[in-house]
């Protein structure tokens, strides 16, 4: 089936949902020596069970093991605590036998770690569910001082947020999730954390997309890491008339906002695309128009299984007409005005210093064109790279490049070959895209935007995306020069700041209207680069700075932003 995706989400998920890879979430561990112990436990389980069939029984047995280990339950499954007794009765149908395993000490959520390790990357990606490292959890909840607050985690998983919040009463902690096993583990974690209390953990199975209205409480805080990019095809969209993206985390935010007390707060962990991708303008506009966004924190690195950068956002149930949002990362803070965002194109929120913002405004004040009328395509999704890609050339095979072979302006030597049978591929673009007379290719995941030129009709895997540009007055090589320039790299970084290079973002870059003579000049300079003269790249940068009439101080600001110091 031939198709060109309108959203690069398919590109990132196409192979992942079928992945059988097991990810060890090392950042979830408190004690690094426990990583080896957990791997030994996983090996023991693998030998004893078919884990896909027995995962509920495995985790039930481990829950009971841990209760015994913590002396809240005997090996005869007897206890004096009512909540432990109720737990045993509730999950008795899943009990097989006690595993002869001593679970490692020193972890807040050893059961959750093991459960994460038992699930394949494909299963977790299908649900859009990856558990949050403790360091990020603690940073997100550090300003919660009210120990009597009512708190809800609507996507609680095994309870990392609830376990780290300080409360005088565990009855004030609420959690929901659709994962039966995660709910079971969360209950055990809370029972163990508050073992001196007689209480029933208020954790229940509930689909927060469709059943949130059944929660009969209003909360001081709603804190969660919602699913990103989970399947919402069966959700009744009419309940979310203000949200048209179909994005799972937007639905969770929307429903959560209805459960906040006046001046209550939501604190969510989200992909950075929440701040800067056009498709998520709906949820940004909804929050800006109805609530107060207090701050957004951009985190410096990813966690296991997650490719994109991520942010935390604090939203307050307070109606304020004009205010500034604090945007911060590890290096700088900036304030951005609510009304300025609402009045901007797609309501993009970005961390930009005042001088950087002034420069971007200069760039966009010129008369410019965009790539919106261009042709776009994904590389080939084979569905079976292991068997279909060959490291050595065979008769009848074609070269096929990956994102790793895309460098600035040109392609690195090809490392793979493939038999080009279009009907055997899981996803493929039209033939004329791949075999175009000339095209631009770029890495889908990259710290910096990187574009290469191809006039040899080469094939590409889905870690590379394809652009056949169409801008009146600009040749393909001139467009390539702008895309690879320091100036465009700066604009992309400051406006979008994501390791995923998305079509919707690239379509917002401003290509100035220039003379035919200037177009020819830049095209000739690109020819020199393609012929091996890398020194002229700096001349291309200077030429583009001159077109936008930037002065030396403005250029130095751009270079410092990109490199940390003036080159």
Buried (B, 14 or more C-beta within 10 A) or exposed (E): EEEBBEBBBBBBBBBBBBBEEBBBBEBBBBEEEBBEBBEEBBEEBEEEBEBEEBBBBBBBBBBBBBBBBBEBBEEEBEBEBEBBBBBBEEBEEBBEEEBEBEBBEEBBBBBBBBBBBBBBBBBBBBBBBBBBBBEBBEBBBEEBEEEEBBBBBBBBBBBBBBBBBEBEEBBBBBBBBBBEBBBBBBBBBBBBBBBEEEBBBBBBEBEBBBBBEEBEEBBBBBBBBBBBBBBBEEBEEEBBEEBEBBBBBBBBBBBBBEBBBEEBBBBBBBBBBBBBBBBBBBBBBBBBEEBBBBBBBBBEEBBBBBEBBBBBBBBBBBEEEEEBBBBBBEEEEBEBEBEEBEEEEBBBBBBBBEBBBEBBEEBBEEEBBEBEEBBBBBBBBBBEBEEBBEEEEEEEBBBBBBBEBBEBBBBEEBEBBBBBEEEEBBBBBBEEBBEBEBBBBBBBBBEBBBBBBBEEBBBBBBBBBBBBBBBEBBBBBBBBBBBBBBBBBBBBBBBBBBBBBBBBBBBBBBBBBBEEEBBEBBBEBBEBBBEEEEEBBEBBBEBBBEBBEBEEEBBBBBBBBBEEEEE
